[in-house]
Amino acid sequence: MTTTFWTRTAAVVLISVAATACNSVTKEKLEQVKVGDVLVYRYQKAGKSWFYKEKVVRIEGDTYIVTPSKKEGTSKTIVPNDFATVEQKIAKADLLKLAVASGTDRKVIIEIR
């Protein structure tokens, strides 16, 4: 009986680790971000996962200039590639921190397109 318990526990842990690993990008991939890439973010709000995108329009030294998506959604597939005209800056160091979920909203980059 204890063998079954430990087998099930190990399976749950492995599935959880695998699911977490494929829901974020690595720091190495974030270091290779280039102009034209679209960053897909996931974060928590009101107990749900929400998604939005940012498009990299310029890189100035260690700063990325991005335009955010006009809308957010509860699925990464429904957030349109409709970007605002307002540009925002994000430091490379801050971008690299988003390889793992951080902050109270657990914001993380899950995909680079």
MOWO-V45860 format. One record per backbone hydrogen bond with DSSP energy under -0.5 kcal/mol. CO is the residue of the C=O (numbers start at 1). NH is the residue of the N-H. If there is no record, write none. Layout:
co={CO/CO}
nh={NH/NH}
This chain:
co={1/2/3/4/5/6/7/8/9/10/11/12/13/14/15/16/17/18/20/21/26/27/28/29/30/34/37/37/38/39/39/40/40/41/42/43/45/48/50/51/52/53/54/55/55/56/58/59/60/62/63/64/64/65/65/66/67/68/73/75/75/78/80/81/82/86/88/90/91/92/93/94/95/96/97/98/102/103/105/107/108/108/109/111}
nh={5/6/7/8/9/10/11/12/13/14/15/16/17/18/19/20/21/22/23/24/30/31/32/32/33/37/39/56/113/41/54/110/111/52/108/50/48/45/43/73/41/69/39/57/67/36/65/61/63/92/60/66/90/57/58/88/55/84/51/78/79/80/82/83/70/68/66/64/95/96/97/98/98/99/100/109/107/106/44/102/42/110/25/40}
